[in-house]
Amino acid sequence: MRKLGLLLIALLIGTSVSAQDSSSQAKSLLDEVSSKMGAYKNMTIGFTSTLVNEEAGITNDPPIRGNITIAGEKYNLNYLGNNFVFNGKKLVVINTEEKEVTITDGDLEEEDGFIYPSKLLTFYKEGYNYAMGTVKNNKGRKVQYVDLTPIDSNSDIIKVQLGIDAKTKHIYKLIQIGSNGAVTTFTINKFKSDQPISENLFSFDKAKYEKQGYLID
């Protein structure tokens, strides 16, 4: 009986150490990715997104395409029929279909557990526990996944799987699993860094849109 007790203790300690090692390795990898991608003066990213909720019978096919240019805290995002322009202080959302413009102070806030593409490189820095996930081969590309679990047990997100290109240390894919059964996947299919871009990309020409008859809030 004593030997069995010692064996169980050893197994528990081994499991705890293994979990700590996995968490440490995952954090180290995420820090490396953050350092690598954060060193670029700017990034232009093309991506696709899919949403699948089998319980609700929802599947968006073909995938939704989008693109974003990021320079420091500034970004210009085209996604879901809207153009999001953030100059570091104010966010302008231009809805071309409805011909409406909304201007607010500050950046996008997480709503219903949804991770916006503009937060792709930073969302994981706070509020998550990390663990090394599986390694997958995608058409010759080795992708190391990191599993992120929200610290807040009431979060609308159950789990996030962040796929990292093992060679470039760039984020390749994000899979988000929601408490409502929805699985949202972002896949980066185009990436360019340190390109010549204009500061006008992050500014809003109010007069231009007023002339076009946009309602500006």
C-alpha positions in Angstrom: 0.0 0.0 0.0 2.9 2.4 0.9 4.5 1.7 -2.5 1.2 2.4 -4.3 0.9 5.7 -2.4 4.4 6.7 -3.3 3.8 5.7 -7.0 0.6 7.9 -7.1 2.5 10.8 -5.6 5.3 10.4 -8.1 2.8 10.3 -11.0 1.0 13.5 -9.7 4.3 15.3 -9.3 5.4 14.1 -12.8 2.1 15.3 -14.3 2.5 18.7 -12.6 6.0 19.2 -13.8 5.1 18.1 -17.3 2.2 20.7 -17.3 4.6 23.4 -16.0 7.1 22.5 -18.7 4.4 22.7 -21.4 3.2 26.0 -20.2 6.8 27.4 -20.0 7.5 26.1 -23.5 4.3 27.6 -24.9 4.9 31.0 -23.3 8.5 31.0 -24.6 7.2 30.3 -28.1 4.5 33.0 -27.9 7.1 35.5 -26.7 9.4 34.6 -29.6 6.5 35.1 -32.1 5.5 38.4 -30.4 9.1 39.6 -30.6 9.6 38.5 -34.2 6.4 40.0 -35.5 6.5 43.1 -33.3 9.9 44.1 -34.7 8.4 44.8 -38.1 7.7 48.4 -39.0 4.5 47.3 -40.6 2.7 44.1 -41.7 0.2 43.5 -44.5 -1.8 40.4 -43.9 -4.4 38.6 -46.1 -6.6 36.1 -44.4 -9.7 33.9 -44.7 -12.2 33.2 -41.9 -14.8 30.4 -41.5 -17.5 30.0 -38.9 -19.0 26.6 -38.2 -21.8 25.9 -35.6 -23.1 22.4 -36.2 -25.8 22.8 -33.4 -27.2 25.9 -35.1 -26.7 24.5 -38.6 -24.4 27.4 -39.6 -21.5 27.0 -42.0 -20.2 30.0 -44.0 -18.9 28.6 -47.4 -17.0 29.9 -49.2 -14.7 31.4 -46.5 -14.8 35.2 -45.9 -11.8 37.0 -47.1 -10.2 40.0 -45.4 -7.0 42.0 -45.1 -5.3 44.2 -42.6 -2.3 46.5 -42.5 -0.7 47.1 -39.1 1.9 49.6 -38.1 2.5 49.8 -34.4 -0.9 50.4 -32.8 -2.4 51.7 -36.0 -4.2 49.5 -38.5 -6.5 49.5 -41.5 -8.8 46.4 -41.6 -11.2 45.3 -44.3 -13.5 42.6 -43.0 -17.2 41.6 -43.1 -18.1 44.5 -45.5 -16.6 47.2 -43.2 -13.4 49.2 -43.3 -11.9 49.7 -39.8 -9.4 52.5 -39.5 -7.6 53.0 -36.2 -5.0 55.8 -35.9 -3.9 54.9 -32.4 -6.6 57.1 -30.7 -9.8 56.9 -32.6 -11.5 54.1 -34.5 -13.5 54.8 -37.7 -15.8 52.1 -39.0 -16.9 52.7 -42.6 -19.9 50.6 -43.7 -20.0 51.0 -47.5 -23.2 49.1 -47.9 -25.2 51.2 -45.5 -23.1 54.4 -46.3 -22.6 55.0 -42.6 -19.5 56.0 -40.6 -19.1 55.5 -36.9 -16.3 57.2 -35.0 -15.4 56.2 -31.4 -12.5 56.8 -29.0 -10.3 53.8 -28.4 -9.9 50.5 -30.1 -12.2 47.6 -30.8 -13.5 45.8 -27.7 -14.0 42.1 -27.5 -17.6 41.3 -28.0 -19.2 37.9 -27.1 -15.8 36.4 -27.0 -15.0 37.3 -30.6 -11.3 37.9 -31.4 -11.0 40.5 -34.1 -8.2 40.1 -36.7 -6.7 43.4 -35.4 -6.1 41.6 -32.1 -4.5 38.6 -33.7 -1.0 39.4 -32.5 -1.8 40.6 -29.0 -5.0 38.9 -27.7 -3.1 36.1 -26.0 -0.9 38.3 -23.8 -3.4 38.5 -21.0 -6.1 36.3 -19.6 -5.0 32.9 -20.8 -3.2 29.8 -19.6 -0.9 28.2 -22.2 0.1 24.7 -23.1 1.9 23.2 -26.1 -0.5 21.6 -28.5 -0.1 19.3 -31.5 2.3 19.6 -34.5 0.6 19.4 -37.9 2.0 19.3 -41.4 0.2 21.7 -43.8 1.3 21.1 -47.4 5.0 20.9 -46.2 4.6 23.6 -43.7 5.3 22.5 -40.1 2.7 24.2 -37.8 3.1 24.1 -34.0 -0.1 24.7 -32.1 -0.4 26.4 -28.7 -3.6 25.7 -26.7 -4.9 28.7 -24.8 -7.6 28.4 -22.1 -9.2 31.5 -20.7 -8.5 32.1 -17.0 -12.0 33.5 -16.6 -14.3 30.4 -16.3 -17.2 32.6 -17.4 -15.6 33.5 -20.7 -17.6 33.0 -23.9 -14.4 31.4 -25.3 -13.7 27.8 -24.2 -10.4 27.3 -26.0 -8.2 29.0 -28.6 -5.7 27.1 -30.7 -2.9 29.2 -32.2 -1.0 27.7 -35.1 2.5 29.0 -35.5 4.8 28.4 -38.5 7.7 26.6 -37.0 10.2 28.0 -39.5 9.2 31.7 -39.7 7.7 32.0 -36.2 4.7 33.8 -37.7 1.1 33.1 -36.8 -0.5 31.0 -39.4 -3.9 30.0 -38.0 -6.2 30.8 -35.1 -9.0 28.4 -34.1 -11.5 29.7 -31.6 -14.0 27.5 -29.9 -16.9 29.3 -28.3 -19.2 28.2 -25.4 -22.1 28.3 -27.9 -20.5 25.6 -30.0 -19.3 27.9 -32.7 -15.8 27.3 -34.2 -14.2 30.3 -35.8 -11.0 29.8 -37.9 -8.7 32.5 -39.2 -6.1 31.4 -41.7 -3.3 33.8 -42.9 -2.6 33.1 -46.5 -0.6 36.3 -47.4 2.0 38.1 -45.4 4.3 41.0 -46.2 6.4 43.1 -43.8 8.1 46.4 -43.9 6.4 47.6 -47.1 6.3 51.2 -48.3 2.9 52.5 -47.1 1.3 55.9 -46.7 0.2 57.4 -43.4 -3.0 58.3 -45.1 -3.9 54.6 -44.8 -4.6 55.3 -41.1 -6.4 58.6 -41.5 -10.1 59.4 -42.2 -11.0 62.0 -44.8 -14.3 63.2 -43.4 -15.0 65.7 -46.3 -14.6 62.9 -48.9 -17.3 60.8 -47.3 -19.6 63.7 -46.6 -19.5 64.5 -50.4 -20.5 60.9 -51.1 -23.5 61.2 -48.9 -22.3 59.1 -45.9 -24.1 59.5 -42.6 -21.3 60.2 -40.1 -21.9 59.6 -36.4 
